[in-house]
Amino acid sequence: MAMTVTREPAVPPALGTVAALRCRGLRKRFGLRQAVDGIGFEIAPGETYGLLGPNGAGKTTTISMICGILARDEGEVFVAGEPLDVGSTHAKRLVGLVPQELAIYPDLSARENLDYFGRLYGMHGKALRSRIAAVLEVVELSDRERERTAGYSGGMKRRLNIAIGLLHGPRLLVLDEPTVGVDPQSRNAILASVETLGREGIGILYTTHYMEEADRLCDRVGIVDEGRIVAEGTRAELVRLVGETARVSMDAVGNIGEAAEALRRCSGVQEATAREGGLDVIVPEAATLLPELLAEATSAGLVVRSVKVVEPDLEGVFLHLTGKALRD
């Protein structure tokens, strides 16, 4: 008689319609600086929510308050319906945090790392072995599970980091720039793993500096600037915020800052942002205005080497709302 083997899901079944995360009114001040000023959003079970913002916008502080690492000045956090703060031991078990920094022991194998962290969570025996097998399969490390992690590539180590965050079956997984510094193959494997987790019902909070990752993974996106969420929605909803505008990207040399200032004075230009190696201009009807933009840039002393017109996308929305590139 044939036997069917069913793999244990990487996360337990979702708690019905209870939000994986609900936070509201989060505020945190450091001295005179208001790092987070009233941030709030929800993540449904099975939803991947992208939190995007330039450096210093308040993303890391927000994540630290959500995970109970940092005490908040004001606001509320609920994970799977449970209130969470710095002292909430039980509620913290519902969260899996995968930080940018690797949290693995290089002298141990992947399986030994997972066994160690599982025991810290009070897991043991058959249940722990089953969980280890499940998360190793999700991150595609089952065939390398007995090798010392000191010999792993950077991408493999990051995938193991994700497996550790998943081990105890959290309702909310927080992924803080999980693909930084990895090779393209490992990056694709990480993104595929995140897609799998979303299908299995886990709520995911995802931060990244790569706009194409947000495009691929995120069901909704919140754009953070100066401690506040300045826009939130699906990709299509956010793109509609910029109407019919497009981004004209010029690779150029010369006085880029002066050229950006001159272009801002052109009729129809909504924003002109200087960057390393060129500038980006947000305009409606880019094809019609392009000759005028090039002429103005040349008059300002810019030598334009190439021009690319990009139709409205998440990056265009981001520039439009914050006036900054994602990595600024």
N, C-alpha and C positions, 0 to 999 in steps of 0.2 A: 504494500500500500504506500502510495506516495505521501511524503511528509512536507508540509508547508512551513517554512521558517519565517517568522515575522520579526523584523528588526524593531527593537524598542525605539520609540521616537526620542530625539535629542532633548525634548522638553515634554513635561506632562501635558495632558489636554488642557486647553485654555479654560479659564473660569468664566464660561458663558460670555456675557456682554460686559462684565466688569472691566474697566479700563486697566491696561497693564501699568500705565502711569497717568496720574493726574496731579499736576502741580499748578499753583496759582499764587500770584502776588509775591514771588520770591524777590527779596531784597538783601543786599550785602554791601556794606561800606567798609573800606579800608582807609582810616584816617579821613582825609578830605575827599577822597575819591569814591564815588558811587559806582562800584563795579557792576552790580546787577540792580536794576530798577524796575521791579514789578513784572518780571517774566512769568508767564504761565502758558501751559499747553497740555494736551492729552495725547496718549498713544493707545490705540486699541490693540487687543490681542491679534497677533498676526500682521501688525502694521509696522513698517519701517519708517521712522521719522528722522529726517535729516536736520541737524542743527548747524547752520552755516553762518560764518561771520569772519571778518578780518581779525588778525591777531590783536588781542587786547579788547575784544568786543564784549567779553564776559562769559564765553562758552565754558571754559574750564571751571570757573567759579560756580556756574550754574550746575554743571555735572557733579561737582564736589558736594553741593547742597542736596541734590537729588539722591545721591548715594549715601548720605549721612556721614560723609567724611568731614565736612565743614558745617559749623553751626550757622544757621541763617538768622538775619536780623528780624525778618518778617516773612510771612507766607506759610503755605501748607504743601506737603508732599504725601501722596497716597500711592502705594504700589499694590496692585491687585486688591484694592479696597482697604489695605492696611495703612494706617498713618505711620510715617517714617521720619525720624530725626536722628541726631547723633547717638542717642542712647537706645534706639529701637533694635535690639538684637534680633528679635523674630522677623521683623519686617525686612531687615537687611539681608536675611537669607533668601528673600524673594528677588534679589538683585544680583546679577552677574556683571562685574566690572572688568573690562579688558582695557587696561591703561596703555598709553603709548610706550612706557617703559616695560621691558620684558621682565616677567616675574616667574622665572623657571630656574631650576638647579642644573647647571651644565654637566655635572658628574653623574647625573641620574638619566635613565632612559625616559622616553615619553610616558611609558606605562608606570614607571616608578614615580615620576613627578605627579601623575594623576592619582596614584594610590596615596601618596603623601598628602596632597591637598584634600582628597576625599576623606581621609581620616580626620583631618582638621575640622571637617564639617560633620563628624560623627558617623560617617558612612563606613560600612565594613562588609565583609563576606560576599555572598553571591550578588547582592544588590549593587555593591560598589563595582564588582567586576563587570556586571552588565552595563552599568553607566559608562565605565571606561571604554568598553567596546563600542557603545553607541556614539560617544563624542569623537572617538578616534576615526570612526567611519565618516562622520560629518565633515571633519577637517582633512580627510584623505591622508591619514598618517598610519593606518592600520598595518601597512607593510613595513613600516620603519619603527614600530612601537618599542622594540627592544634595543635600539641603538642609543648610545650616549648622546644627549642633545648638544654637547659641545661640538659635535661634528655636523650638526644641522646647518642648513643655509639660513639666512635671515628670514626668508619667507616661511620656512618650516617652523622656526621658533615662534613666529607670530601666529601661525595656525595652532600651535600647541597652546599658546597664550589664550586663544579663543576657546579651545577645548577645556582648559582649566576654568574659565568663566562660566562654561555651560554645565560643568560636572554635577552640580547640586540641583539642577533642574530649575533655574530661576524663571520667574514670570516676565522679568524685564532684563534684557541684555544691553549693556552700555558699551559701545565700541568707540573708543577715542582714537581716531586716525589710525586704524589697524593696518593700513597698507604703506605707511611711511617707510621708505628706504628698501622696499622689496623689489625683486625682479618681476618682469611682466607675467611670467608663468605663475609664480606664487601669488601675485596680485589677483590674477583671474581666478585662481583656486579659492582665495579668501572671499571674493565677491560671490562666487558660486555657492560657497558655504552659507553666506548671509542670506542669499535667496532661498536656500533650503530651509533655514530656520524660520523665515517669514511664513513659508507655506505650512510649517508645522505648528504655527499658532503663537510663537513667542513674540512679545513686543520688543522692538529694537530701537534704541536711541543711537544715532550714527552721526559722528562728526568727521569731516574730511576737508582737505584742501584741494581735492580734485573734483571739479564740477561734473566731470563725466561719470564719476561714481554716484553722485547724488542723482543724476539723470537716470542711471540704470537701476538703482536700488530703492530709492525713496518714494513711498506712496504720497507723503506730504513733506513739505520743507518749511522750517521756520528760519527766517533771516534775522540775525542778531546784529545790532550796531549800537555802540555806546550803552550797553547794559539793558537794551530793550529789544523786543521782537518788533521789527518794523514792517514785516509782512509775513503771512503764513498761508499755505494752501498747496494744492497739487501743482505739478509742473505747469499744466495748462492754465490754471487760475493765476499763477504768478506771472506767466508770460503775458497774459492779457493786461496786466498792470501797466506794461510799457506801450500798449496800443500797437501802432504800426511801426514803431521805431526799430532801427537796426543798429548794429555796431560796426563802425568802420575802423579796422585795425591797420595802422600804418607802422611798418618797420622803417626806421629812419635814423639819421645822425644829424647833429647840430644842436641848437639850443631848444631842446624838447619842451622845457617848461614854458619858455616864451611863446613857442608855437601853440601849445595847449591854451594859453591865455588868449592868444589872438583868435583861435578857433571858437572859443566860448562866446566871442562877440559876434560871430556869424549868425545870420538869421536862420532859425530852425534848429540850431545846435542846442541840445538839451544838456549835454555834459561832454567835456573833453578832459581825459585823464592821462597825465604823463606816466610812463613806466620805463623800465630799463629797456633800451633799444627801440623806443618808439612811443606811440600814444594811441589811445582808443577814444573814438568819438561816437556819442549816441545821437542819432538823428532820425527823423522820419524821411521817407522817400530818399533813401541813400543814393540810388542810381541817379536821381535828378540833381542832388546837391554835390555829388562827388567831384565834378570839375571845379566848383567853387572852393571846396575844402582843400583840394590839392594846390590850387592857385594861392590860397591864403597861407597854407603851410610853407610853400616855396618862398613867398614874400617875407615870411618871418625868419627865413634863413635855414629852413629845414631841407635836407636832402633825403627825399623819400625813395626808398629802395624797393619796397613792395607794398601792395594794398590788398586787404582782404575784407570783403563785406560779409558779415555774419547776421543772418536773420534772427529775430528775437528768440532767446533761449534763457536758461537759468543764469548763465554768466552775464548776459545783457541786463537781466532784471537786477542782479546783484550790483553791478556797476551803477545802474540807474538809481537804486535806492540808497547806496552807501557812498557812491563816488569813489570807491576803492576797488582794487583787484582783491580776490579772495585771500591772497597771501600777504597783503599789506598789513 
